[in-house]
């Protein structure tokens, strides 16, 4: 039975971790639980350390644009407090309404605002940690200029609770913008999308968000995305990628209008149907953009690519998906001719057939699934985002494996996937030369290996 501990102070967190380490109890640290299914499938959990009682803004130095925030505070509540002084912490990861500061730091998770403001790792300037030896450690400071010493906060951010527990963190803030507008462009094909991205990157305009969205799924209107907000109705998959480019500008009202005019004057952008929204319509657009992948079926992977080569990345994704589509067609034909227990040959590799035989048979018994539906949403100027793969688990695993093998994509990590998928392909992928470094870090911070129940990456 899992014991739930709800510490109220930093000392409570440290004491709980020390006791668990001494007793060799497996510990998982949780905030709001918005990402509790990320990572490998958890092993046995003896202790669940619930951080939500540590939920205060401890200090807001609004003159210095910094704030010290406890790990269990939600991003929504933090920004509500900071807004009293016209400031905010410019982060917008998935599930931002409920995500806690500790969870955001532990996953180093970000959204469209990464284009201007970076990731949590870029915004944190100091941390307070509790380690498994019961020690409370501090690194960094409460002012932006404090850069002395080893940057422990950058090291621990993104470790998924495998090294220590965040107790509190100090962030640099930014003033709330006075006005905001969003320009959305419908783009007919990959080549046009790439041209728009390259043109915006080379221009003088400065959006706070610069998003690309692409899919091989068409809608009833023949378009993959509605720029006037709303969920598309799927009618056909397997078509060439097309999508949208979304630019958000936020500053003084006259600056925003000038930036919109400059963007619309760029030649490649003039060829694309455009929509400009602000106010409630803009907020609704960004809410829908943030949730569209998560509200739909399928596995979701986080990946990176070279921003200037987005056309090459999408073309490579089309190339990878095409054999999976052919496989689905073969599966459907085969099931019309053979009983469900007939062997299904999904790969020319005998070893792969043996390894996947059991889950493939389960998928066949459940009936045929439509050809893979793919959606990509990401930071166009950064070259990072999410790919949703709606197919059965063997097809998902094959596509993910090929994404990891191609030079067009890097850092391909599963952030949402079924238990079956996680038996077919590792969530984190091969670590290469980093594995020995990760092992050394884990040994130094968590010598008894009690943190994170094997979910990784450390």
N, C-alpha and C positions, 0 to 999 in steps of 0.2 A: 504494500500500500504506500502511495506517495504522500509524504508529509509536506504540507504547504506552510511556509514561513513568510510572514509579512513584516519585515523589519521597518522600524520607524526612524532609525538613525544610522549614520555611517558605521558607528561602533557595532550596531546590531548586525549589519551586513557582514562585517569582518569576522565577528564571532561565529556567525552561522557557517561561513565558508571554512573557517579554521576547524570547527567541529566536524564538518562533513569530510574534510580532507583527512583528519585523524582517524575517522571511522571508515574511510574508504567508501563513502556514500556518493553515488552519482547525483550531480546537481545540475539543474537547468534554471537559468535566470530568465524571468519573464516580466515584460511590462504590460502592454494591453493585449498581447498575444496575436497581433495582426500578422506576424510572420512566423508563428510557432510551427508551421508545417514546412518551412524552408529548410534546406539542408538535407542530409541523409536521414533515413528513417531512424528515429531515436531508439536507443536501447532501453534497458530498465532505468527508470528514474526514481531515486529514493527521496530526493528533496526538490521541491519547486520553490524557488526564491522569488516571491511576488514583490516587485519594487514599487507598486502604485501608491504606497503611503508616503514615499519620498517624492512629493509632488509640488514643491514650492519654487518660486523664483526667489532665490536667496538674496540677490543684490542686482540692482539695475542702475549702472552708472551711465545714465542717459547722456551726460555731457561727453563721455568717452566712447559712446556707442558700444557698450559691452554689457553683458548680463551673465550672472552665475545662476544656473538652473539645475535642480535635482533631477535624477535620472527617470523618476516615475511620472514627471509632469508631461501632459500631452502637449503636442505642438500647437494644437488649437487653443488651449487655455493659456499657454505661454504667449502667443501672439496677441491674444485678447488683452493680457496684462500689459505687454509692451506698447500696444497701440495707444495707451493713455498718454504716452509721451511722443506719439507720432513715429514710432519705430517698429521694426519687425525682424524676425529671424527668417530670412528668405529661403526656406526649404519647402519642398512640396513632393515628398515621396508618395508612393501608393499608400492608400488608407490614411492620408494625412490627418483626417478628422479625429482619428483615434490613436495614432502612433505616438509612442512616448519618446522622449529625448534619448534615453538610454538605448532603446531599440533602434532608433534611427542611427545613432552612432555605432552601435554594435554591428549593423549591417552596412554602414556607410551608404545608405540608400538615398536616392535623389530623384528628381523629376525634371520637368521642363525648365525650371529656374536654374538648373545647373549651368545652362549656357552662359548666364551672366555672373552668377554668384559662386559656382563651384559646388562641390559635394560637402557633406558634413565635416569630412576630414579637413577641408580647406577653410572652414569657418570656425572650427574649435581652436582656441588659443590656450586652454588650460583644462586639466581634468583632475578629479579626485577618484582614486580607484581603491577597491578592497580586494586583496589577493588571498589565496588559499592558505597562506601562513598566518592570517589574521592581522595583517599589517594594512594600514591606510596610507596610501602613497599619493603624493601630489606632483604634478608636472606642469610646466608653463606658468602662466600668471593671469592677472586680471586686466592687463593693458595690452594693446596690440603690439607695442614696441618690445615686449618681453620675449626675446627669442633665444635667451641663453640656455645652454645645456641640451641634453638629448631630448628630442621631441617624442616623448612617450605617447602623447595623445594621438599622433599620426600613426604610430605603430599599432596601437590597440584598436583604433577605429577600423571596423570591417572584419574583426576577428570572430564575430558571431558568438560572443560570450565564452570563447574557448580559453581565454587567458586570465580574465579578471572580471569583476563586476564594476560597471560605472556607477559611482555614487552621485557625482555632480559634474558639470562641465561649464566652462566659460566660453562664450561665443562672441564674435564680433557681429554687430548688428548693422542695419542700414535704415535710412529714413523711409517712411511710407511714401510712395509716389502720390502726387496730387491728382494724376489722371492716368487712365490706361485705355488702350484700344488694341484690338486684334484684327490683323489682316489675314484672311485665309484664301489660298489659291488652289483651285482644282487643277491637277496636272494629269494630262492624258496618258503619259507613258514614262518609262524609266529614263530615256534620254532627255526628255523635257524636264523631268524632276531634277536630274543631275545638273542640267544647265542652270536652273533656277538656284539650286544650292550653291554652285560655284560663283554665280553672279552676286548673290547676297554676301557670301564670305569675302569677296573682293571689294565690296562697296564700303561706303562710309557710314551706312546706317547701323544703329546699335540697339537691336531688340533685346529685351530681357529674356525672351524665350524664342527659340528658332527650331521648330519641330518639323519632322517629316513623318508622314503616315502613308503606308502603301499596303496593298493587299492584292491577292489573285482572286478575290471574291467579288462578283458584281452584285449590284442591287437592282431593284425593280426599275429604277430610272436609268440603269446602265452605268451608274457611278458607284465607286467603292465607298465614298464618304459623303455625308451631307454636311456642308459647311454651315447650315442654318440650325444645327444641333438635332440630334435624334438618332436612334438606332437604325441601321440599315436592315432591310429584309433580304436574306440570302436567296438568290435564284440560281446561281451557277458558280462553280469553282473551277480552278485550273486555267483561268485566263491569264494573259500577261499582266505583270504588275502595273498598277496605276494608283494614284492617290492624291495627296494634298501636301502643301507646305503651309505652315502656320507660324505667323510672326506676331509677337506681342510687344508693344511699345508702352513704356510707363515712365513718366517724368512730369514736368510741368505741361499744362494743356497745349500751349503753343509749340512746345518742343515735340510732343507726341504727334500733333497734326503735321508738322514739318517732316518728321520722320516717315509718316505714312505717305505723304506726297512724294518724297524721295524714292521710297520703295516702289510705288506705283509707276514711277517714271523709268525704272530700269527695264530695258528692252525685253528680256525674256519673260518678265513678270506681266508685261502688257498683253502677252498672248494667252494668258490663263484667266478664266472666269474668276472674279474676285468678290469677296464679301468682307465688309468692315463692320464689326460689332463692338459695342461698349456696354457698360452698365450691367443689368441683369442678364442680357443675352450673352455677354462676354463671359460672365461667371458661369452660366450654364454650359457654354461651349467647353470651358476648361474642365468643369466637373465631368462632362461626358468623355472628354479626351482622356482624363485620368483613369476612368473606370472601364472603358470600352473593352480592353483586353481581358480584364479580370471578371467582367460580367458574362463573357462568352466561354464556350467549352474549349478544352485542349490544354496541352502543356505550354508553359511560358518559360523561355530562357532569356537570360541577360547576356548580351554580346557587345562587342566593339568592332569598329571598322574604320578605315581611313576616310575622313569626311569628304575629301576631294574625289574619292573613288567609290562613292555610294552607288553609282551605276554598275560598276563591276561587282559590288557586293550583292545587289539585288539580282543581277543577271546570274551570278553564281548560285544564289538561292533558288532561282527558277530552275537552273540545271539540276540541282540536287533534288528538288521536289518532283520533277518530271518522272524519274523512275518509280518513285513511290506511287504516283498517280497510275502509272502503267500496271504496277503490282496490284493496286486496288481493282483495276479493271479485270486483271487476270483472276484475282480472288473471286470476283463476282461471277465470271464465266465458269470457273471451276466448281463453285458451289451449285450452279445450275445443273452440272453434269454428275457430280460426285456427292456421296453422303458427307455429313459434317466431320466424320472421323477419318476421312481420307487425308493423307499427308499433303501439306501445303508447302510448295517450294517457293520461298520468297527471296532466296539469295543463291548465287552460284557457289557460295562457300559451304562445303559440307560441315565444317566445324560450326559455322554460324547457324545452320539448320538444326544441328543437334542441340546447341545452346538455347535456341529460341523455340524449340518444338512445342513445349508445354504451353507457354503463354500464347503462341500463335494459334494453337488448337482452341484455346479458350475464346480468343477473339473470333475465330471462325464460327464456333458454336453459337455465339451471340448474334450472328448474322453479319452481312456485309455493311461496311461503313462507307460514306461518301468519300470521294477523292479528297486529299488533304487540303484544308483551307489554311492559308498563311496570312498573318498580319504582322507588319513591322511598324513600330512606333518608337521614335528616338530623337535624340538631340542632334540635329543636322550638322551644326558647327563643331560639335564635340566628337561625333562618331561613336555614340554609345546609345543603347536602348534595349527594347524588349521585342522578342519574336514569339508570336503565338502560333502553335502548330496543332491544328485540330485534325487528328487522325487516330487510328488505334495505336496502342503502345508500341508494337514492333515497328510500325512505320515512324512513330515519333523517335524511337531510339535510333533508327537508321539515319534519319535526317540529322539528329543531334550529333551523331558520330561523324557524319560527313562534314557538318559545319566546323567541327573541331579539326578536321584534317585539312581543310582548305585555308589558303593564305588570306582569303578575302575577309575572314572573320577571326577574331581573337577573344580570349577570355569567355568562352561559352559555358555558362553555369545555369543549371536548372533552378528556377525560383518557384515554379509550381509544377508538380507532376504527381501522378498516381503512385501507389506503392508498387504496382507492377512495373511501371516505367523505371523506378529506382532500382529494381532488381536487374534490369536489362542494361542500364548504362549508369555510370557513376555521376552523381549530382555535380561534383566539382571538376571532373575531368582530370587528365594527367597533369601533375604538378612539375614534372621534370626536375631541373636543378634546384627548384625552390623547396623540394620536399625535405632535404636535410636541414635547411634553415628553419622551416616550420617545426620540425622535430626538436630542434635546439630551443626554439622559443617556448614550445609547449613544456619541455623539461624544466626550463628556467622559471616559468610562471606557475605551472601546475604539475609539479613532479609526481604527484600520485594519480594524475589523470582523471580527476573527478568531475571536471567541468564539461558541460554540453552534451553528455550522453552519446558521444560518438557521431554527432551530427556534422562535425567538421566546421571549417576546413582544416583546423589544426588538431 
